[in-house]
Amino acid sequence: VVVAAGISVAGRWYGKSLAMGGHTDETMVFQIELGSDVLRVPANMIRFEHARRHGAVAKLDLYMRWPQMDGFSLEARHAFNQENGSRELLFLSFEERMMSRDMSGRYEPIYKAMVSEPGRKGPAGLMVYSFPEGTGYVDELLVVENSDSAAPFVMRCLSGAQARDSLAPCERDIHLGRGLSLTYRMPASLASSWREVDAAVKEAAESFLAN
């Protein structure tokens, strides 16, 4: 009887482990140090199992479901497992800041001089530019808010087959906290919702800061 009960418990545990596939639905909050910044993040938003712990790290990778901005749960596992071609995830990577300017700040002095003119109109007030050969970004597109802002919305997106094969081919980095750089990636299908996505990512990231 004891052996049978043990097998039953082990079977249930193993079955749940398989269903999780490396995810967790635990919401325990971990306190994670990145340089001079401290983040408090629930376990189910931390992408990799080895990173679900307290302490100092060099990089922290998170994932969230759009538009709910929540972490993994059994009810939402279809999104996190990309079932039926689902493209609903945002991927966030926190690291110590290495550059003095974020992507918006780099547009005027760097990216603007690289891209070939003219651009073409994209969705929701965006302009799309191609990078010429020799720039190091030949397989990418530069997507920029069409405005006179000194710090316009800017992101880079993979193009062609690479874009089709990627879960989140568009990326943008921003500065936050005392010395953090946050790079977030999103599906190309969300380009028309860039304002909402950018605002939601910033709000979520700032809510993790425990400085």
Residue pairs with C-beta under 8 A, 6 or more apart in sequence:
19 74
19 77
21 81
22 48
22 49
23 44
23 72
23 77
23 80
24 43
24 44
24 49
24 52
24 72
25 44
25 71
25 72
25 73
25 74
26 42
26 43
26 44
27 42
27 43
27 44
27 71
28 42
28 43
29 40
29 41
29 42
29 43
30 40
30 41
30 42
30 43
30 46
30 52
30 53
30 54
31 38
31 39
31 40
31 54
31 210
32 38
32 39
32 40
32 41
32 51
32 54
32 55
32 56
32 57
32 60
33 39
33 55
33 56
33 57
34 56
34 57
34 58
34 59
34 60
34 94
34 95
34 96
34 180
35 96
35 178
35 179
35 180
36 178
36 179
36 211
37 177
37 178
37 179
37 180
37 209
37 211
38 209
38 210
38 211
39 60
39 94
39 208
39 209
39 210
40 208
40 210
41 60
41 62
41 208
42 71
43 52
43 71
44 70
44 71
44 72
44 73
45 62
45 63
45 64
45 70
45 71
45 72
46 52
46 60
46 61
46 62
46 71
47 61
47 62
47 63
47 91
48 61
51 57
51 60
51 61
58 95
58 96
59 93
59 94
59 95
60 93
60 94
60 95
61 91
61 92
61 93
62 91
62 92
62 93
62 94
63 71
63 72
63 80
63 89
63 90
63 91
63 92
64 70
64 71
64 89
64 90
64 92
64 204
65 71
65 76
65 79
65 80
65 88
65 89
65 90
66 88
66 89
66 90
66 186
66 190
66 197
66 200
67 196
67 200
68 76
69 90
69 200
69 204
70 76
72 80
77 83
78 84
78 86
79 86
79 88
79 89
80 89
82 89
82 167
87 167
87 168
87 187
87 189
88 187
89 167
89 168
89 187
90 168
90 184
90 185
90 186
90 197
90 201
91 167
91 168
91 184
91 185
91 186
92 182
92 183
92 184
92 201
92 204
92 205
93 182
93 183
93 184
94 180
94 181
94 182
94 205
95 180
95 181
95 183
96 179
96 180
96 181
97 175
97 179
97 180
97 181
98 181
99 106
99 181
101 109
102 173
102 174
102 175
102 181
103 154
103 155
103 156
103 172
103 173
103 174
104 151
104 152
104 153
104 154
104 174
105 151
106 154
107 144
107 151
107 152
107 154
108 150
111 142
111 144
111 154
114 131
114 132
114 135
114 137
114 142
115 129
115 130
115 131
115 132
115 142
116 129
116 130
116 131
116 132
117 129
119 127
119 128
119 129
119 144
120 127
120 128
121 127
121 128
121 146
122 128
122 143
122 191
123 191
123 192
124 191
124 192
124 193
124 194
124 195
125 145
125 146
125 147
126 143
126 144
126 145
126 146
126 153
126 191
126 194
127 143
127 144
127 145
127 146
128 141
128 142
128 143
129 141
129 142
129 143
129 144
130 141
130 142
131 137
131 138
131 140
131 141
131 142
132 138
137 156
139 158
139 159
139 160
139 162
140 156
140 157
140 158
140 159
141 156
141 157
141 158
141 159
142 154
142 156
143 154
143 155
143 156
143 157
143 170
143 191
144 152
144 153
144 154
145 152
145 153
145 154
145 194
153 172
153 194
153 195
153 198
154 172
155 170
155 171
155 172
155 194
156 170
156 171
156 172
157 163
157 169
157 170
157 171
157 188
157 191
158 166
158 169
158 170
162 169
163 169
163 188
167 187
168 185
168 186
168 187
169 185
169 187
169 188
170 185
170 186
170 187
170 188
170 190
170 191
171 183
171 184
171 185
171 186
172 183
172 184
172 198
173 181
173 182
173 183
173 184
174 181
174 182
174 184
174 201
174 202
174 205
175 181
175 182
176 182
176 202
176 205
176 206
176 209
177 209
177 211
178 211
182 201
182 205
184 201
186 197
190 197
